[in-house]
Amino acid sequence: MIIGVPVNVICGPLGVGKTTLINQLLAQRPAAEQWAVLVNEYGLVGLDAALMESAGGTASVAVKEVAGGCICCSAGPVFEVTLIQLLRRKPDRLLIEPTGLATLSGILDTLNKEGIRDAVDLRSIVCLLNPATLEHDLAREEVRDQVDAADALIASRADLASTDELQHFRRWASALFPARSHIAETAHGRLPAAVLNLRHRIGGATAAPGDDHHHHDHGHHDDQHTHTIDHGVDRSATGPQTIACEQTPIVPHLHRSAQTTTFGWICWAGLVFDAERAAKWMESLTDIEGLRRLKAVLHTSRGWRAFNVTEDLSESRGSAYRRDSRVELIIEGDRPPDPAALEASLRGCLHQAAG
């Protein structure tokens, strides 16, 4: 079995400390490994690559730069060529640092192109965010796109942030759907290199331990029934776990108590949902008595879409999330819908398998 080059994307807004973080990660590189870095600067005069080369200090770190535009759009062709050149060297790890102005959707789609995806083993996407400027940064579309794609959300410059800012960052990051693999803080770019291996491949076939199966105690000690269909997932495993793949393409999860029932499905990313049918299905679910929240991210015939429905809100937008399709409903009351009927209606939205 051919294993691709482990690839990480280190993203975040301009000036958040991505280069500092990468230099710290390079300093932790095992002596016997050869790493490569592909750095993208929006301007024509590149500086980050020179800083990384001085930090790498040896021939065991190859640094390539794509300057003069975002690698998600105008500099995309140059990015693809440079990426292929680096992959042909078969480094032990490749770090990609896009400019803070880049969206990750296009970059991830390039990594998933035929002829490239088999050479790539996409690991953690790490997004740095400054707690002091979080709300301002999240007003930018490209930052929201980076957050969507991220597996790990890291509060940068934690030593300069206030306690309130750090607490707000934690509350915001912890409330995101789908849940992120890792939420942490860093000062001076220090981050354990183990964070780089939190996620496995594009396509949702595997995920990091604990990533997709968080079990929280919500105080429902009077639960009448709690059931999760695992399809062989080993919760004690320390390596990558099978979540949803071609053999078990839709994995249901159910948590039921006297007060609240949560329905959820994790679907193999190769499954494509018909965009129109999925939107109508989401709309129909709002008629469920006691529905408190509906969240989903789906691979649809019109691209990846995120859905968020509450009592006061209904929105649909593009998403950079690429690992798998997910749906979660929270319903109050003791008369929830039939889980089998809900799953059958979800399957009825399927369009075709992705090629």
Order of alpha helices (4+ residues) and beta strands (2+ residues): beta-alpha-beta-alpha-beta-alpha-beta-alpha-beta-alpha-alpha-beta-alpha-beta-beta-beta-beta-beta-beta-beta-alpha-beta-beta-beta-beta-alpha-beta
